[in-house]
Amino acid sequence: MVLARAIAYESVFAVVDELDCGGDVNVSGVDVGWAVMESGEDGCSTGRPLSGLHEDLLTMDPSGRDGADMWR
């Protein structure tokens, strides 16, 4: 159970960290990227980018350990 939780957490962290990067850091010579944008209740973009998603994930750890000691 602990191993599965740690693997799931690391997987989600890797995805949101990649989203925060705004592009694939492993590809050179490509001048494109992305941004995660906030949307309003109507689903339309507010024009405000969301950043620090991987940091927010740490604060959402239900164990209260902020992602630390995932192997316990």
C-alpha positions in Angstrom: 0.0 0.0 0.0 2.8 2.4 0.9 4.7 1.6 -2.2 1.6 2.2 -4.4 0.9 5.5 -2.7 4.5 6.7 -3.2 4.5 5.7 -6.9 1.2 7.4 -7.4 2.4 10.6 -5.7 5.6 10.7 -7.7 3.7 10.2 -10.9 1.3 13.0 -10.3 4.2 15.2 -9.1 6.1 14.6 -12.3 3.1 15.5 -14.4 2.3 18.8 -12.6 6.0 19.7 -12.5 6.1 19.2 -16.3 3.0 21.4 -16.7 4.8 24.1 -14.6 7.8 24.0 -16.9 5.7 25.3 -19.8 7.5 23.1 -22.3 9.4 19.9 -22.7 12.8 20.7 -21.3 14.2 17.5 -23.0 13.7 18.9 -26.5 16.0 21.5 -27.9 15.4 23.7 -30.9 11.6 23.8 -30.5 10.2 27.2 -29.6 6.7 26.2 -28.4 5.3 25.6 -25.0 2.1 25.7 -23.0 0.5 27.4 -20.0 -2.1 26.2 -17.6 -4.7 29.0 -17.4 -7.3 29.7 -14.8 -10.9 29.6 -16.0 -14.0 31.2 -14.6 -17.3 29.6 -13.6 -18.4 29.9 -17.2 -15.4 27.9 -18.4 -13.8 30.9 -20.2 -10.2 31.7 -19.5 -9.6 34.6 -17.1 -6.2 35.2 -18.7 -4.4 34.4 -15.5 -1.8 31.6 -15.7 -1.6 29.0 -12.9 1.9 28.3 -11.7 3.5 26.4 -8.8 1.2 23.4 -9.3 3.8 21.0 -8.0 4.3 23.1 -4.9 0.5 23.2 -4.3 0.5 19.4 -4.6 2.8 19.2 -1.6 0.3 21.2 0.6 -2.5 18.8 -0.5 -0.8 15.7 1.0 -3.6 14.2 3.2 -1.0 12.7 5.6 0.0 16.3 6.5 3.7 15.5 5.8 3.9 17.7 2.7 5.1 14.8 0.5 7.9 13.9 2.9 8.5 10.4 4.1 6.3 8.7 1.4 7.9 5.4 2.2 6.6 5.2 5.8 
